Structure formats: structure tokens, C-alpha cells
Amino acid sequence: MLRDTRLSPHKGLDAKQHAFKVRKCREEDITEVIKLNYENLPENYPKSFFEHILRNWPDTFLVAEMDGKVVGYIMCRIERAREGLKLVKKGHVVSIAVDPKARRMKIGTTLMQEAEKAMKQHGVREMYLEVRVTNDPAIRLYHKLGYKIRDKIVGYYADGEDAWVMVKKLQA
């Protein structure tokens, strides 16, 4: 377990119901992760893609669990890129989703922070992600976490929508 978080009561629930923990994804979580992905995001991946990420980057594929149920996930991979003459590691947030019933409880924030910690342990000094230009709640969250817009990719998504590329330098 990476982090156990207890939150104050919200929407009539008692504090015990708000306890969630963030941990590494396991093979048996993939079905719930795929369900969250398909129910909450327009970008969906085949099961083999989730398994590939889990197999190759198990430390940066995390889930949030509440009452034994996966209520959120973040799926990241480590990529190598050239910066001048150097080859550097960059962390790519491939996908993140939180169950609508579990939103506004800092689960997305916690998943992002824990993924950043895991990336730093692997020598990653910069994280990046793509986000729909119309996804204002996500953009606000990423700004709050220190991400800055670096670029715009026109027609990035399958439906033709543009994406912002947002980047954050990680402190050593």
C-alpha cells in the first residue's frame, strides 16, 4: 500500500466510508480498471494494452481502492527522449479516471501525486500528459498540481478534438 487516506465526511457519508488507499495495480484489478475506463472516458484501450502497461511499468500503474472496490486508477509509462545530446526519462500519464461517485474526495490528486513519487524513484525528472482542450475540471486539477501547457496537438483524439500537452518538472 502506498497511501491510506481518511477524509472528512462528504455528502452524508461518515468518515469511515471515505477511507481509500492507493496501491499498485494487480492483474486481478484489470477488469475493474477497464470498466472505469469504458464508463468514464471516451478514449478506450483493449485489455491487452492495460496488461502491457502493468507488465512493463508495474510501479506506475496505480489504483485507488475504497471498501474493497477500485474507484480510480492512473496508468503511466516511462519513455526515453532526447534532450540535446542526452537521453532522458520522461513519465507519460497515459490514462487516469475516477468513479463519478468517488469524485471530489482528492482521489485524482492523490493518484497523480503517488504516480509522481513512483516516477521520481525511477529517475524521471519530467511528467507529461495529454488532455482534451474542453476538459476544464482536469485542466484545473493539473494546473493546481503544477502542470503547465506546453503545446497543442490539433485533432489528437479520434473524434477530432484537440489536446493540450501539459508538463511538470519533478524535483530531484
Secondary structure, 3 states (H helix, E strand, C coil): CCEEECCCCECCECHHHHCEEEEECCHHHHHHHHHHHHHHCCCCCCHHHHHHHHHHCHHHEEEEEECCEEEEEEEEEEEEEEECCEEEEEEEEEEEEECHHHCCCCHHHHHHHHHHHHHHHCCCCEEEEEEECCCHHHHHHHHHCCCEEEEEECCCCCCCCCEEEEEEECCC
